[in-house]
Amino acid sequence: MRTAMVLTVTSFLSAGCMQGLEDEYRRAIPDQNELAIEVPGEGADAAAGSHEMAILGERAFLYQVTRDVSRIINGGVYLVLAILQDIVRHPATTIDEHHAVWGPWTGALSPLTYRFTVTKVDDDGNYEYVLEAKPKTEADDSYAAILTGAAHVNGQDRGRGSFVVDADAMHALDEYEWPGSGVATVDYDVQAEPLTVNVGFENWTGGWHAPIDATYHYAEAADQSGEFSYDATADVDENFSALESLTVASRWVAGGSGRSDASVTGGDVAPGVSVTATECWDDVFGRTYWTDSMGIQQTEGEASACVFDSAAATGE
């Protein structure tokens, strides 16, 4: 009887320890919701590229561009994090004090099989991880890394870290499942005040546009005020003749009122010329002020209507 009781207690404690270790490894995984770029607004906005230039009082154009870009990042780059969340909802396949492995795991309709590994680097909260995938009918030597990262976990919470999404590798595995290509690098610190997320794209395409190189900076304060700026090399005027350099810096206060400043150089813009624009909006995202350096649209409203008096520097 005593032996059976000892075995039962030992088994219970062992299971509890394994569960504790499993939860520890899970905390190293970045959460797509925590990294979401939260430009204020409602979910029923127009899709990217469908809006036209606003007039005073209507939906602000640069605000909408900023919101569209945020949705592209949230829906594109972080899609692979959603796969991770699905995988780690299941118990780890193998686990010890140094690493945990989930998989092989295949979604019901997925053409790919995934394997996810988290490794404990030290006792100071540092972890490394890799998500691999392969066609589900292929042998295990077909696994390719599609996401690699490192994280520092602060106590019970996720802290800071970085990861790389290799869409080239994803596309090579299944071009229908992953039509895009390129590489995206994400650095984040969700324990800081304000929290920050930085995303860099290299030769990135979602499968429906020409490849772009771009960097994005996002910061959000506890009161939900924030800023989102980006620099991109892309065909801004969409005439497919040349690539322009685009910079947009947007920021807003807790209630949603904000300001965007944009500039375009190079490409089809005359040498030495910078096309600039400033737009401000109110707490329901209606334009209160617009001006640009080329007379693309007539100046509207008064600069005094802007919640910020000056432009924010990119990455400020």
N, C-alpha and C positions, 0 to 999 in steps of 0.2 A: 504493500500500500504506500509506504513512504517513498519507495523508488518511483512508483507511478506518479506520485504527487510532485516529486522533484523534476521528473521529466516533463510533466505538464507545465509547471512554473517556468522551467528553462525554455521550453518551446514558446510560451507566451511572451517572455522577455525578449527572446530572439526575434520573434515576429515584430514586436514593438520597436526594437532597435533598427530592424530593416526598414520599417515604415518611416522611422525618423530619418534614416539616411536617404531614403527615396525622396522624401519631402525636401530635404536639404539640397539634393541635386536639382530638383524641379525649380527651386528658387533661383538657380543660376540662369534659367531660360528667360530671355526678354519677352515681355508681354506686349502684343500688338496694340492693346488698348492703352497701355501706359505710354507707348511711343507715338500714339496717334497725334497728328498735327491738327489741333483744334482751332481752326479759323472760325470765329463766331458766325452763326447763321442757321438757317433751317435746312432740313434734308431734302426739300422739294425744289432746290435750285436747278437751273438749266444745266444740261450736260456741257462738258468742256467744248469750247469752240462754237457753241450755238448762239451766243449772245452777240448783240450789236452794241455800238457805242451808245452810252446812256445820255440822257438829257437831265437837266437839273431836276432833282426830286425822284428820278427813276433809279433803278438798281445801278450802283456804281460799277463802272467797267473794270477798273483795276482791282477793286475788291473782288469781283466775280472771278477774274483771272487767278487771283491769289487763292481763292477757295477751290477753284477747279484743280489747280496744281496740287493743293494739299490732298485732294481726293485721289489723284493719280498716284501719289506716293503711298497714301494709306492703303489703297486697293491693290497696287502693283508690288511694291517692294515688300510690304508686310504680309502678302498672301502666303509666303512660305512659312511665316511664323504661325499662321493658322493651322498649317499641317503639323507643325511641332506640337501645338496645343492638343490636337486630336491624338497624337501619338502618346503623349505623356499622361493622358487621362487613364491609360491602361497601366497595369503594374509593370515594373521593369522586368526585363527578361533575365538579366543577371545584375547583381549588385554586390559591392563590397566597400570597404572603407576608402578605396581609391578611385573607383569609377562606377558608373551605372550605364547599362545598355538597354535601350528599348528597341524591339524589333527582332526579326524582320516583321514589318507591318505593312499591310496592303489595304487601302480603302475599298469599299464594295465595288465601285465603278472605276477605280484607278488603274491605269496601265502600268504604274510604277510601284515598286516595293521600296520601303524606306527603312533605314536603320539609323538610330540616333544614339550618340555616345557622349556622356559628360565625364570629365576627368577632374578630380580634385588636385589642384596644383600645390597648395600648402594649407596651413591651418589659419591663415589670415583672411579667409573669405575669397580666395582667387580660384577660378575654375576656367577650364577650356572645354569647348564642345564642337562637335561636327555632325551635320546631318548629311547622310549619303543616300543615294537612290540608284536604282537599276531597273531595267525593264523586268516585269515580274516573271517572265519566262526564262530569263537569263540566269547563269550561274553566279555565285557570290563574288567571283573575281571581276564581275562587271560593275560593281558599286563604284560610283563617282561622287566626290564631295560637292554638294551644291550650296552648303552654307557652313561657314566656320566662324567661330567667335570666341571671345573671352569675356568674363564677367567678374566683377567684385561685388559680393553680396554683403550688405550692411545689416547685420542682425537677422531679423525675420523677414526683411524686405529686400527686394531687388534694389541694387544700388546703381552702379555705373558699368559701362562696358562698351564693346564694339563687336560688330560682326560684318561679314562680307557675303553678299548674295551673288553667286556665279550663275547668271542667266545663260551664259554661253554653254556651260556644262548641262544645265537643265534643258536647253533647246536641243543639244546633241542627243540627249536621252529620249526625248519625244517632242517633236516640233509642233504637234497638235496640242499637247498638254501645256507646253510652254512656248508660245509663238515668238516671244521676245528674245532679246539677246543683250549682251553687255555685262558690266560688273557694277554693283552698287555697294558702297561702304557706308555703314551707319555707326556713328559714335553717339553715346547718350549718357546722361546723368539725371536720373529721375528723382534722386534724393536731394539735389541742389535746389536753391531758391534764388532765381527761378530755375525750374527744370529746363534742360537743354537737349535738343536732338539735332545732329548734323548729318546730312546725307550727301554723299558724292556719287555722281554717275559718270561712268566712262563708257563711251560708245554704246549708250543705252537706247533701246527701242522696245516699245511695248508690242511690236508686231504690226503696228498700223501707222507708224511715223518714221521719218528718217532718224538715224542715230544722233544722239546729242551727248555732249559733255556738260555737266552742270554740277553746281554745289548749292546746297540749301542749308539755311540756319533757322532754327525755330527755338523760341524761348517762351515759357508760360509761367507767370507768377501765380501765387496762391489765389489771388482775386480774379483770375482768368484774363487779366490783361496780358498782352503778349506782342510778339513780333515774329515775322516770317520773311526772310529775305532770300533771294536766289540770284545766281549768276549762271547764265546758260549760253552755249554756243549752238545756235539753231537757225533755221530758215524762218525768221520772224514774219517776213511779208509773204511767205508761202508762194513765191513765184519760181522756186526751185533753181534759182540762178546762183545764189551765194549764201554763205552762212554769216549771220550777224551776231554780235555780242550783246546780250540782253541782261540788264540788271534791274531788279525790282525789289524795293524795300518797303514792306507794309508793317504797320503797327497799330494797335488799338488799345483802348482803355477797357475797364471792366464791363461797362455797359454795352460795348460793341462799336462805338464810334471810332473812326480811325482815319488813317492817311496812308497813301501809297505814293512813292516816287519812283519813276522808271526812266531808264536811258537806253538808247540803242546806238551802237557804233559799228563800223566795219561793214563788210558785205556790200549791199546795195546802197548804203549810206555813203555820201561823198566823203573822200579822205579828209581827215581833220575835223569832221563835223560830228557832233553828238546830238541826237534827237532826244529831248527830255520831256517828261510830262509829270504833272502833279495832280492828284485827285484826292478829295476828302469826302467822307460819308458820315451820316448820322447813325443813331442807334437802331434804325430799321434798314440801314445799308443803302439809303437813298443818297444820291450825289448832292453835296452841298457846295462843291468847288471843283473846277477843272481849268487847267491851263497847260499848254504845250508850246514848245519852242518853234514848231514848224507850221502852226496854224492848221493842224489836222482837224481840229474842231475849235470853234469859237470859245474864248474864255467865258466861263459861266460862274456865277456866284462871286463871293468875296473870300479872300484868303483868311480873313478874320473868322470865318466859319469853321476853320480847321481846328480840330482838337489838339493838334501839335503845331507849333509855329515853324518848325524846320524839319528837313528830311533826316531820316535815320540812316546811318552808314550801313552798308551791307555787312551782315555778321556782327553788328553792334551788340 
